[in-house]
Amino acid sequence: MSVTADAFATKSDFAYTKVRELILSGQLEPGTVIHQAALAREIGISTTPLREALRRLKQQGLVELDAHRDARVSQLDATEARDLLEMRRSLDPMAAALAAERRTRAELVEMRAALDGLEALPGHPTWEHLAHHRRFHTAVYRASHNAILIESLDGLWDTADRYRLHGLEVERSPEERAMKAAEHVQLLEAITAGDSEGAARVMLAHIETSLGAKSAWRLAKPHAAPATADHPAPDAAPGAATGSA
């Protein structure tokens, strides 16, 4: 993301966006100590707006700050991964169903544009890969025309990107990747047809086999063999074998 401080209302907003990108893209890995003076120089700002940004990131659970203002990227957490999965199992299908009922012609155009060239995430995705996936799902969320639901799912997506990267640490087969790409197409087809039940069903399957589901399984069972399409995860994270969302 090639943004500059001039594009933001404050330097704190700029710092927040840049550090959040570094964390969610995996460039700042879980547990990494953030050397504030060095990072401020790298970003091109002073430490004051950086500290303000870190306090915002702490509120989102992405950063830990101690009394001496040392900062560290928060570790991945099995309970948080489970909680995210449980929320998305409920909210994403709801958004898809509402989108099928309420989408406008312009929103369908945006969904098709976001789907163009969209593939399952590679093993080492760039920030652009992650942003492309978010654009498609965000287009679905927006079409629900439920402001509270949209805000909730946007917040969940922010937190979930780190778990997607964790899920990608287990290599997926070409068949698994093809399945996730096909689900995106099926979802758009159901929404276009106004099929709310079908859209919810496709979205639920998409979440059950998502990278977030795989990450929840791996964190809950750190010493177990990774789930695969032939040997999926148990009921604690059903279907957590594959995924892109």
ABEGO torsion letter per residue (X at the ends): XBBBAAABABAAAAAAAAAAAAAAAGABBBGBBBBAAAAAAAAGBBAAAAAAAAAAAAAAGABBBBAAGBBBBBBBBAAAAAAAAAAAAAAAAAAAAAAAAABBAAAAAAAAAAABGBBBBBABBBAAAAAAAAAAAAAAAAAAGBAAAAAAAAAAAAAAAAAAAAAAABBBBAAAAAAAAAAAAAAAAAAAAGBAAAAAAAAAAAAAABAAAAAAAAAABAABBBBBAABBBBAABBGBABEAX
